[in-house]
Amino acid sequence: MSHEEPTPLSRCHNCGFEAPARNDEWGSTDHPPFGTLTSCPECGSTDVHGRD
């Protein structure tokens, strides 16, 4: 019997878009002084958080 860990999801708090974390669907944007931030492909928001 194989035990696979569930794929963690990330969710945009602005529009509700969800996709696996670190997935190519997510965009990115440079935001000094924070560096590169994940951005939502649907609305462009960087208010993206991981969830289990």
Secondary structure, 3 states (H helix, E strand, C coil): CCCCCCCCEEEECCCCCEEECCCCCCEEEEECCCEEEEECCCCCCCCEEEEC
